[in-house]
C-alpha cells in the first residue's frame, strides 16, 4: 500500500472534521501518560505535519494547517514542513498569537447577505475538536475556558486514530520487570497503605494513576517501553481494598504474573480502564489534574460526585521523597558514574584527539564508559555535547547531519547521565580543549560566575517549608550583578532509577508552591550562554538532608541543607581564582577531596594519579 503524503493525511482529517461539524482540530505533541519521552505510537502531531521535533502543536482548519513550536526548532521545522502546506508559527516570537487567540480571531465562514454583499456569520457555532487522551484534565479545562471566552466550544473526539491505519507503530510490548525491594527500600504493601491513608485524608476512596513513573514507583516495577526512562506503559486504579493494573497482557511473562499476584494486584487489559472507571462504585475519586488525561476523567462513573483534583498527587509527593535505601543507592550509583566520567575525561585529554572526533563520537564514547559500570542499564537522557557555539544552545542535540568536529581551541559543554539499578545520575561539566596559553579571560570570568552561583546553592541552609523559587536567586546573584542571566531552571527533581526529571518541587524563578522536602534530590545547574561562542553550565545532583552544626541559639524550626552527591572534578583551569572567596575555595577543595577519596579506590594506579592532579587543592 502506498504511504499517504502529509497533504493526503490533512485531506483525510478535514473530511472527518466536515462529517463531525468541526471548524478546527488541535493535535498536540503529547501522549496519554504525560510522558517526557513518548512512544512513537502517539506521535500524532508528527504524523499529521511531518515535523519531528520534540515540542509542537498542530492546528488544522478547513483550509489551513499550522504548527506552533519554539525557537529551538525553527530551522528544523522550516526544513521538514517544506511541501506539506503546513505553516510554521514561531511561538517564541513576541508577535506570535497563542493557539486560542488565533482560533478566536480566525475568519469565519463567509456567506452572501442581502443585496449580494458578503458578511461574516459571527453567530454561527464554532466547534474545536481534540483527542482528550492527549490533554491533561487541567490542560483541557484551560483550553475549553479560553475558547469559550471567545465564543467557541470544545469537543472531545479522536480523529487521528481512524485515519492513521497504515504504518502506525504499535504501543511498545516490552516486558514488565519486577523491581527488587533491595533497591526500592519499601514494599508495595507499605506504599499502598500510605496512598490509602492519603486518600482518606482527602475524603476519597479511589485514585486514578496515569503517569508511568508513579506506577513504577508504587508497584515496584520497571520496564523498557520509554526511551531513557525505565517505565512500563499501563494505568493503575487504587481502591480501598483493591489495586488494579491495566496493561497489555502480552507484556506479562510467568514471573511478572507471579509477582503481581504476590503483591495483590488485579490485572486487566490496558484499554479496559475506561470501561472500569464507568462502573467504579467509589464515593470519591482522586486524580492529578496535571497528569491524568481528560479521557480518563470523562470516563469516571457519573455517580461519583466527589472528584478530587490533587495536584500534585500524593503518589508524586511520596515518590519524590527518597528513603534511606534509595539515597544509599544514589550515592553508590554516583561512585560508579564517577569512575566512568574520570575515565572519559582522561581519555578526552590524553588520547581522544589523536584521531578525528565529533560531538557524537564523544557522546558515544561516554556511553561506552558508563556501560562498563555495575548495574548500568541505559543513559538517563540523550547526551548533550556542545562544542563552542553549539554549547550555547540550551537543548542542543547533535545529529549525523548537524554535528561539530572537535578541533582547535574552545569550550566543550557536556551534559549527560546514566540509569543504574540503584540510582539515576545527571551531570554537566564544562571543560577547555586545546592550548591553555592563554584561555580567554572572558571565558574564565563567565565560568567563575557560574561556579560561584553553583557553590552558593550547594551551601545553603533553609527552614522546612521553603520553596525552590526562594532559593533560586542564590544561583543567579553573581550573574545578575553583572547583567547576565539564563532562561532555564536552576534545579529539577531527579527520580530513583526512574525519570531524570521529577516533580513536584523544583528550583527556578517560577512560583512553584510545592516545598522542598527532606529526601528530595535536585540538580544544581546554573549557566551562561554566549550565542555563537560557547555555553557554560555546571551541574551536580544534591540530596536534601537535615542541617547539621546549627547554632545553639536557633529559634526551633527544622532546617535542611543540601548534600552534593555527584562525584566529578571541575576544570580548575577555567577558574579566575581572584574572584573566589576563601569560603568558596574551601568548599571546592573539600569537594575535590571527597571526589578523590570516593572514586580513586575504584581506579587503577595511573587513573588515580591523573584524578589526584585534577583534584589538587587550589
C-alpha positions in Angstrom: 0.0 0.0 0.0 1.3 3.4 -0.9 2.2 5.6 2.0 0.0 8.6 2.5 1.6 12.0 2.0 1.1 14.8 4.5 -1.3 16.5 2.1 -3.3 13.3 1.8 -3.4 13.0 5.6 -4.6 16.5 6.0 -7.3 15.9 3.4 -8.4 12.8 5.3 -8.6 14.7 8.6 -10.6 17.5 7.0 -13.1 15.0 5.6 -13.7 13.7 9.1 -13.8 17.2 10.5 -16.6 18.1 8.0 -18.5 15.0 8.9 -18.3 15.9 12.6 -19.1 19.6 12.1 -15.7 20.8 13.3 -14.1 24.1 12.3 -10.6 23.1 13.6 -8.8 20.2 15.2 -5.9 20.5 17.5 -3.1 17.9 17.6 -0.6 18.3 20.5 2.8 16.6 20.7 1.8 14.7 23.8 0.7 11.2 24.9 -1.9 9.8 27.3 0.6 9.4 30.2 2.1 12.9 30.4 5.5 11.4 29.4 8.7 13.4 28.8 9.7 10.8 26.2 6.8 9.2 24.4 6.4 6.1 22.3 6.2 6.6 18.5 2.6 5.2 18.6 1.5 8.5 20.0 3.4 10.8 17.7 0.2 12.2 16.2 1.5 15.7 15.7 4.5 14.5 13.8 2.4 12.2 11.7 -0.1 14.9 10.6 2.6 17.6 9.9 5.8 15.8 9.1 7.6 17.8 11.9 9.8 15.5 14.0 10.8 17.9 16.8 10.1 17.1 20.4 7.8 20.1 21.1 5.0 21.3 18.9 1.2 21.6 18.5 -0.7 21.5 15.2 -3.9 23.2 14.3 -5.9 22.1 11.3 -8.8 24.1 9.9 -10.9 23.6 6.8 -8.4 25.5 4.7 -5.2 25.9 6.7 -2.7 23.8 8.7 -0.4 25.5 11.2 2.3 24.3 13.6 3.3 26.1 16.7 6.8 25.4 18.1 9.6 27.3 19.9 12.8 28.8 18.7 14.9 25.7 19.3 13.1 24.0 16.3 12.6 26.8 13.8 15.3 25.6 11.4 14.3 22.0 11.7 10.6 22.9 11.2 11.3 25.0 8.2 13.1 22.1 6.5 10.6 19.4 7.5 7.5 21.4 6.6 8.6 22.0 3.0 5.9 20.8 0.6 3.4 19.9 3.3 1.2 23.1 3.2 1.7 23.3 7.0 2.7 26.8 8.1 5.2 27.5 10.9 4.0 29.6 13.8 7.1 30.9 15.7 5.7 30.8 19.2 8.8 32.3 20.8 8.4 35.5 18.8 6.6 38.3 20.7 4.1 38.9 17.9 3.0 35.3 17.6 -0.5 34.7 18.8 -1.4 31.8 21.1 -3.3 29.0 19.6 -6.6 30.0 21.3 -6.1 33.7 20.3 -5.5 32.7 16.7 -8.6 30.4 16.7 -10.8 33.1 18.2 -9.7 35.7 15.8 -9.6 33.4 12.7 -12.0 34.4 9.9 -15.3 32.6 10.0 -17.2 31.2 7.0 -18.4 33.9 4.7 -21.9 33.8 3.2 -23.8 36.1 0.9 -26.2 38.5 2.7 -28.9 40.9 1.4 -28.1 42.8 -1.8 -25.3 40.3 -2.6 -23.0 41.9 -0.1 -20.7 39.3 1.7 -20.9 39.3 5.5 -19.3 37.3 8.3 -21.5 34.8 10.1 -20.3 35.9 13.6 -23.1 34.0 15.3 -22.5 30.6 13.7 -21.4 27.8 16.2 -17.7 27.2 16.0 -16.5 23.9 17.5 -12.9 22.9 18.0 -12.0 19.2 18.4 -9.2 17.5 20.4 -8.4 13.9 21.4 -9.0 14.0 25.2 -6.4 11.3 25.8 -3.7 13.8 24.7 -4.7 16.5 27.2 -4.4 16.6 30.9 -7.5 17.4 32.8 -6.1 20.8 33.8 -4.9 21.5 30.3 -8.2 20.6 28.8 -10.1 22.8 31.2 -7.8 25.8 30.5 -8.2 25.3 26.7 -12.0 25.0 27.0 -12.3 28.1 29.2 -10.2 30.2 26.8 -12.1 29.1 23.8 -15.5 29.6 25.5 -14.4 33.1 26.5 -14.0 33.8 22.8 -17.4 32.3 21.8 -16.0 28.9 20.7 -16.8 25.4 22.0 -14.5 22.4 22.6 -15.4 18.8 21.8 -13.7 15.5 22.7 -13.1 13.0 19.9 -10.3 11.1 18.3 -9.9 11.9 14.6 -6.3 10.7 14.1 -6.9 7.1 15.1 -9.5 6.4 12.3 -7.2 7.7 9.6 -3.8 6.6 10.9 -4.4 3.0 10.0 -1.3 2.4 7.8 2.1 2.0 9.4 1.1 3.2 12.9 3.7 1.8 15.4 2.3 -0.5 18.0 2.3 0.5 21.6 5.6 -1.0 22.9 5.2 -4.6 24.0 8.3 -4.8 26.2 8.1 -6.9 29.4 7.1 -5.6 32.9 10.1 -6.2 35.1 9.7 -6.6 38.9 12.0 -4.2 40.8 13.7 -5.8 43.7 12.9 -4.3 47.1 16.6 -4.3 47.9 16.8 -1.3 45.6 13.3 0.2 46.3 13.7 0.1 50.0 9.9 -0.2 50.7 7.4 -2.9 49.9 4.3 -2.4 47.7 2.1 -3.1 50.7 3.6 -0.3 52.6 3.3 2.1 49.7 -0.4 1.2 49.1 -1.1 1.7 52.8 0.4 5.2 52.7 -1.6 6.0 49.5 -4.8 4.8 51.0 -4.2 6.9 54.1 -3.6 9.9 51.9 -6.9 9.2 50.1 -8.8 9.0 53.3 -7.4 12.4 54.4 -8.9 13.9 51.2 -12.2 12.0 51.6 -11.6 9.9 48.6 -11.5 6.1 48.5 -10.1 5.6 45.0 -7.5 7.2 42.7 -6.5 7.0 39.1 -2.8 7.0 38.1 -1.7 7.5 34.5 1.8 8.8 35.0 4.3 6.0 34.3 6.9 7.0 36.8 4.3 6.9 39.6 3.1 3.5 38.5 6.6 2.1 38.5 7.3 3.5 42.0 4.0 2.4 43.5 4.2 -1.2 42.3 8.0 -1.6 42.4 8.1 -2.4 38.7 10.2 -1.1 35.8 10.3 -1.6 32.0 11.9 -0.5 28.7 8.9 1.0 27.0 10.1 4.6 27.2 13.4 5.9 26.0 15.9 6.7 28.8 13.2 6.1 31.5 12.7 2.6 32.8 8.9 2.6 32.7 6.2 0.2 31.6 3.1 1.5 29.8 0.0 1.0 32.0 -2.7 2.6 34.1 -3.5 1.9 37.8 -6.7 2.4 39.8 -6.2 2.1 43.6 -9.2 1.5 45.7 -9.8 0.8 49.4 -9.4 -3.0 49.1 -8.0 -3.4 45.6 -5.2 -2.3 43.3 -6.0 -2.7 39.6 -3.3 -2.7 36.9 -4.4 -2.0 33.3 -1.7 -3.4 31.0 -1.4 -5.3 27.7 -1.3 -9.0 28.8 1.5 -9.7 26.3 3.8 -7.7 28.4 3.5 -10.2 31.3 5.5 -13.3 31.5 5.1 -16.0 34.1 7.5 -14.3 36.5 5.7 -11.0 36.2 2.3 -12.6 36.7 3.5 -14.4 39.8 5.0 -11.2 41.2 1.8 -9.2 40.6 -0.3 -11.9 42.2 2.0 -12.0 45.2 1.6 -8.2 45.8 -2.2 -8.4 45.4 -2.6 -6.6 42.1 -5.6 -7.5 39.9 -4.7 -7.5 36.2 -6.9 -6.0 33.5 -6.3 -5.3 29.8 -4.8 -1.9 29.1 -7.8 -0.4 27.2 -10.3 -1.7 29.7 -9.5 1.2 32.1 -12.2 3.4 30.6 -15.0 0.8 31.0 -13.8 0.1 34.5 -14.0 3.7 35.5 -17.5 4.0 34.2 -18.6 1.3 36.7 -16.4 2.3 39.7 -18.6 2.5 42.8 -16.3 4.7 44.9 -17.9 7.7 46.6 -14.8 9.9 45.9 -12.1 9.6 43.2 -8.8 11.4 43.4 -6.8 12.3 40.3 -3.8 14.6 39.5 -5.2 17.1 37.0 -1.7 17.7 35.5 -1.0 14.0 34.9 -4.3 12.3 34.4 -5.7 12.7 30.9 -9.2 14.2 30.1 -10.4 10.9 28.6 -9.9 9.1 31.9 -11.7 11.9 33.7 -14.7 11.8 31.3 -14.9 8.0 31.8 -15.4 8.2 35.6 -18.8 7.0 36.7 -21.2 10.0 36.7 -22.5 8.8 40.1 -19.1 9.7 41.6 -20.0 13.2 42.8 -16.8 13.9 44.7 -13.9 14.2 42.3 -10.7 15.4 44.0 -8.2 17.2 41.8 -5.0 16.8 43.8 -2.1 18.5 42.1 0.4 17.1 42.8 -0.9 13.7 43.6 0.1 12.1 46.9 1.9 9.4 44.9 4.1 12.0 43.3 5.0 13.6 46.6 5.8 10.2 48.2 7.9 9.2 45.2 10.0 12.4 45.3 11.0 11.8 49.0 13.7 9.2 48.7 14.1 6.7 51.5 17.3 5.7 53.1 17.8 2.7 50.7 17.2 4.9 47.7 19.6 7.6 48.9 22.3 4.9 49.6 21.7 3.6 46.1 22.1 7.0 44.6 25.4 7.5 46.4 26.6 4.2 45.1 25.5 5.0 41.5 27.4 8.3 41.8 30.6 6.4 42.6 30.2 4.1 39.6 29.3 7.1 37.4 32.3 9.0 38.8 34.6 6.2 37.6 33.1 6.4 34.1 33.4 10.2 34.0 37.0 10.1 35.2 38.0 7.6 32.6 36.2 9.5 29.9 37.8 12.9 30.7 41.2 11.3 31.0 40.7 9.7 27.6 39.5 13.0 26.2 42.6 14.8 27.5 45.3 12.2 26.7 44.0 10.1 23.7 40.9 11.3 22.0 42.2 14.0 19.7 44.8 11.7 18.2 42.0 10.7 15.8 39.1 12.9 14.5 36.3 13.4 17.0 32.9 14.9 16.7 30.2 15.8 19.3 28.5 12.5 18.5 31.6 10.3 18.9 32.3 11.9 22.3 28.8 11.1 23.4 29.1 7.6 22.2 32.4 7.1 24.0 31.0 8.4 27.3 28.1 5.9 27.0 30.6 3.2 26.4 32.5 4.1 29.6 29.2 4.2 31.5 28.0 0.9 30.1 31.0 -0.9 31.8 29.8 0.1 35.3 27.9 -2.1 37.7 24.1 -2.0 37.4 24.1 0.3 34.4 21.1 -0.2 32.1 20.9 2.9 29.9 21.6 6.6 29.6 19.2 8.8 31.5 18.7 11.2 28.6 20.3 11.9 25.2 23.8 13.3 25.9 24.2 16.9 25.0 27.8 17.5 23.7 28.1 21.1 22.6 31.3 22.3 21.1 32.0 26.0 21.1 28.8 27.9 19.9 26.7 24.7 20.0 27.1 24.7 23.7 25.1 28.0 23.9 22.0 26.2 22.5 20.5 25.0 25.8 18.7 21.9 24.4 21.2 21.2 21.6 21.1 17.8 20.0 23.8 16.8 17.6 22.8 14.6 14.6 25.0 12.9 12.0 24.0 15.7 9.5 24.5 18.5 12.0 27.4 17.8 14.2 30.6 19.8 15.0 34.1 18.4 14.7 36.2 18.9 17.8 39.2 20.9 16.6 41.2 23.9 17.6 40.8 25.6 21.0 37.5 26.0 22.7 34.9 25.2 25.3 33.0 21.9 25.4 29.8 21.6 27.4 28.9 18.0 28.2 25.5 17.2 29.8 24.9 13.5 30.4 23.6 10.9 32.8 23.1 7.2 33.4 20.4 4.9 34.6 21.6 2.3 37.2 19.5 -0.2 39.1 20.4 1.7 42.2 20.1 5.3 41.0 19.8 7.9 38.3 22.6 10.4 37.5 22.7 13.7 35.7 25.8 15.9 35.4 27.1 18.7 33.4 30.7 19.6 33.1 32.3 22.4 31.0 35.9 21.8 30.0 38.5 23.6 27.9 40.1 21.7 25.0 43.2 22.9 23.2 46.0 25.2 24.1 45.9 26.7 27.6 48.1 29.7 26.8 46.1 31.7 27.3 42.5 30.7 28.0 40.4 33.8 27.2 39.7 35.9 30.3 36.1 36.3 29.3 35.6 32.5 29.3 37.2 32.3 32.8 35.1 35.1 34.2 31.9 33.5 32.9 32.9 30.1 34.2 33.7 31.5 37.6 30.4 33.4 37.8 28.6 30.2 37.1 30.7 28.3 39.6 30.0 30.9 42.4 26.3 30.5 41.9 26.6 26.8 41.8 28.5 26.7 45.1 26.1 29.2 46.8 23.2 27.0 46.2 25.1 23.9 47.3 25.9 25.5 50.6 22.5 26.9 51.5 20.6 26.1 54.7 16.9 26.8 54.9 13.9 26.1 57.1 11.3 23.5 56.5 8.6 24.8 54.1 11.0 26.7 51.9 10.1 26.6 48.2 12.6 26.4 45.3 11.9 29.9 44.0 13.0 31.3 47.3 16.5 29.7 46.8 16.8 30.3 43.0 18.3 33.8 43.5 21.4 32.2 45.1 22.5 30.7 41.8 21.7 33.8 39.8 23.0 36.5 42.1 26.6 36.9 40.8 25.4 36.8 37.2 22.6 39.3 37.8 25.2 41.7 39.4 26.9 41.7 36.0 23.7 42.0 34.0 23.8 38.3 32.9 21.1 35.6 33.3 19.9 32.3 31.9 16.4 31.2 30.9 16.2 27.6 32.2 15.5 26.4 35.7 18.3 26.1 38.2 17.2 22.7 39.6 14.8 19.9 38.7 13.9 16.9 40.8 15.5 13.6 39.9 14.0 10.1 40.2 15.5 7.0 41.7 16.1 4.6 38.7 13.3 6.5 37.1 12.8 9.8 35.2 15.7 12.2 35.2 13.1 15.0 35.6 10.8 14.6 38.5 8.3 16.8 40.4 6.7 18.2 42.3 9.2 20.7 43.7 12.0 22.4 41.7 14.4 25.3 41.9 13.6 28.1 39.5 12.2 31.6 39.3 8.6 30.4 38.7 6.5 30.4 41.8 6.0 26.6 42.4 4.2 26.3 45.7 5.5 22.8 46.4 8.1 23.0 49.2 11.4 21.3 49.3 11.2 18.1 51.4 13.8 16.0 53.1 14.9 13.3 50.8 14.3 15.3 47.6 17.1 15.0 45.0 17.7 18.1 42.8 20.1 19.3 40.1 22.1 22.4 40.8 22.9 23.8 37.3 23.3 27.5 36.6 24.8 28.5 33.3 25.9 31.3 30.9 25.3 31.1 27.2 27.1 33.3 24.7 25.4 32.9 21.3 27.8 31.7 18.6 30.7 31.5 21.1 30.2 29.0 23.9 28.0 27.7 26.6 29.0 27.2 30.3 26.9 25.1 32.6 28.0 23.3 35.8 25.6 20.7 37.3 25.7 18.4 40.3 22.9 16.5 42.0 22.2 17.2 45.6 20.0 15.5 48.2 18.1 17.3 50.9 19.1 16.3 54.4 18.7 17.7 57.9 21.1 20.6 58.6 23.9 19.9 61.0 26.1 22.1 63.1 23.5 24.8 63.7 23.9 27.5 66.3 22.8 26.6 69.8 20.5 29.7 69.7 18.2 28.5 66.9 14.6 29.6 67.0 13.4 25.9 66.9 12.5 25.3 63.2 13.6 22.2 61.3 16.4 23.2 59.0 17.6 21.5 55.8 20.7 21.6 53.7 21.9 20.0 50.5 24.5 17.2 50.3 26.2 17.1 47.0 26.3 13.5 45.8 27.7 13.9 42.2 31.4 12.9 42.1 33.4 14.5 39.3 36.1 17.2 39.3 35.7 20.7 37.9 38.1 22.0 35.3 40.0 24.4 37.5 41.9 25.8 34.5 38.7 27.8 33.8 38.5 29.4 37.2 39.5 33.0 37.7 40.9 32.4 41.2 40.8 36.1 42.2 37.0 36.0 42.0 36.6 33.2 44.6 36.2 33.9 48.3 38.1 31.9 50.9 34.9 30.1 51.8 34.3 29.2 48.2 37.9 27.9 47.9 37.4 25.8 51.0 34.2 24.3 49.6 35.8 23.5 46.3 38.8 21.9 47.9 36.7 19.8 50.3 34.5 18.7 47.3 37.6 17.7 45.3 39.0 15.8 48.2 35.7 13.9 48.5 35.7 13.1 44.8 39.2 11.7 45.0 38.5 9.7 48.2 35.3 8.1 46.8 36.4 7.5 43.2 40.2 6.8 43.3 40.0 3.4 45.1 38.0 2.1 42.1 40.6 3.2 39.6 43.9 1.8 38.5 47.1 3.5 39.6 47.5 5.6 36.5 43.9 6.8 36.5 44.0 7.6 40.2 47.2 9.6 39.8 45.6 11.6 37.0 42.5 12.2 39.1 44.6 13.3 42.0 46.2 16.0 39.9 42.7 17.2 38.8 41.6 17.3 42.4 44.6 19.1 43.9 43.8 22.0 46.3 43.7 25.5 44.9 
